[in-house]
Amino acid sequence: MTQRSPEIQQADPEVFEILEAEDQRQHTTVRLIASENYTSKAVMEATGSRLTNKYSEGYPGKRYYQGQENTDRIERLACERAKSLFGAEHVNIQPYSGSPANLAVFYAMLEPGDKVLGMGLPFGGHLTHGWKVSFSGRFYDAHAYAVDPTTEQIDYDAVARQAREVRPKMLICGASAYPRTIDFQRFAEIAREVDAVLLADIAHIAGLVAAGVHPSPIDVADVVTTTTHKTLRGPRGGMIMCKAEHAKAIDRAVFPGLQGGPHMNAVAAAAVAFGEANTDDFKAYAQQVVDNARALAEGLLTHGLRLVTGGTDNHLVLLDLTPRELGGRAAATALEKAGVVVNSNSIPFDKRKPFDPSGIRIGTAAVTTRGMDQGAMGQIAGFIGRALDNIDDDTALSAIRADVEAFCADYPIP
Ligand SMILES: *Cc1c(COP(=O)(O)O)cnc(C)c1O
């Protein structure tokens, strides 16, 4: 477990106690939230560095304040490392997170009211891909594509037909809750046919893309956005990669269009994470993430559970609790009592409300960082199966929790 310096304990015992409790929680539970991970100590150290004290509005060599010799070096290093990791022509590492990165792309590539076509939220898309409660659905003429009701996968011919009808100025692909490979090449063909800009949002799968265990959109999409903190295992942050022709528009949209000073501590931590991701160890990690998701899916199927699309190609599985006549929220609450932390999630064509949907989303990025393998996934599937069989039995859930804690003790967290 992390060794915290005694300084904060003396300066602020109240916050210290909360931080210790969170360390404990992260150590003693099975964290299956698909967007979460454990960063290395090196990444955490950079995040907690004195770069947090520095204002650096602008870009390397073109800043508005003095004192930038080190911030310029760290931002250039982060961008160079990202370029070599993903093969991108241009990188902007300043977005505060994934949502602001997408906002910047809208700002750069579109005028308010322009048409966009993205995957609907209930089918696995993200809020910022045109959903009505988000800026992207409010200030743009947003249209959504679904998945095929039978396969529960993207029907590329149907997306193409819809694109011909809608004629979006920007087509968006990428998802937050889609367990299958995304065919970026096919999306690029559709975008080209209707003369749309293609935005590929790889927030969830960036680590898999970097490691080559999921196809990359870099050569086929006009713009690629990502977070740095999901499978990529870096600090909280966002990043935009694009063709050189869009570099100026993207950079201007991020600053001064939407943001002020970048968080240079996060930029430094991203540089560390990109260095880590450009290693054989990380490639093995990403492959293990995918192998683990497959093993977990098989384990869950063995326990008689239903999976959306029947399985997975990436780091996540989406459980459909409809056959169990269970709500996702009650299931997630019971699982948490058992020490297994997940989120409830809508499934395609969900008959329940978004706040209490029919699904559970499960990802393997965090547990794989702890060194868990396929055998461990079998055990986790067992914990989930037992908890879902006993969601109203607090005694049974406590017993599972004790087993989960004993299991977790063998897998230290960074
Ligand atoms: C997580 C996610 C985002 C947003 O990231 P935040 O850092 O939470 O703002 C954007 N797009 C997709 C597809 C995501 O999964």
The ligand as a Tripos MOL2 file, in Angstrom:
@<TRIPOS>MOLECULE
LIG
   15    15     1     0     0
SMALL
NO_CHARGES

@<TRIPOS>ATOM
      1 C1        -14.9840    8.6160  -19.8410 C.3       1 LIG1
      2 C2        -15.3420    9.0740  -21.2060 C.ar      1 LIG1
      3 C3        -15.2830   10.4320  -21.5520 C.ar      1 LIG1
      4 C4        -15.1480   11.5420  -20.5540 C.3       1 LIG1
      5 O1        -14.1430   11.5280  -19.7100 O.3       1 LIG1
      6 P1        -14.1630   12.4060  -18.3570 P.3       1 LIG1
      7 O2        -12.7250   12.4340  -18.0430 O.co2     1 LIG1
      8 O3        -15.0110   11.6470  -17.4040 O.co2     1 LIG1
      9 O4        -14.7160   13.7400  -18.6880 O.co2     1 LIG1
     10 C5        -15.4930   10.7800  -22.8690 C.ar      1 LIG1
     11 N1        -15.7700    9.8550  -23.7910 N.ar      1 LIG1
     12 C6        -15.8790    8.5470  -23.4880 C.ar      1 LIG1
     13 C7        -16.1980    7.5670  -24.5760 C.3       1 LIG1
     14 C8        -15.6760    8.1130  -22.1870 C.ar      1 LIG1
     15 O5        -15.8150    6.8290  -21.8920 O.3       1 LIG1
@<TRIPOS>BOND
     1     1     2 1
     2     2     3 ar
     3     2    14 ar
     4     3     4 1
     5     3    10 ar
     6     4     5 1
     7     5     6 1
     8     6     7 2
     9     6     8 1
    10     6     9 1
    11    10    11 ar
    12    11    12 ar
    13    12    13 1
    14    12    14 ar
    15    14    15 1
@<TRIPOS>SUBSTRUCTURE
     1 LIG1         1 GROUP 0 **** ****
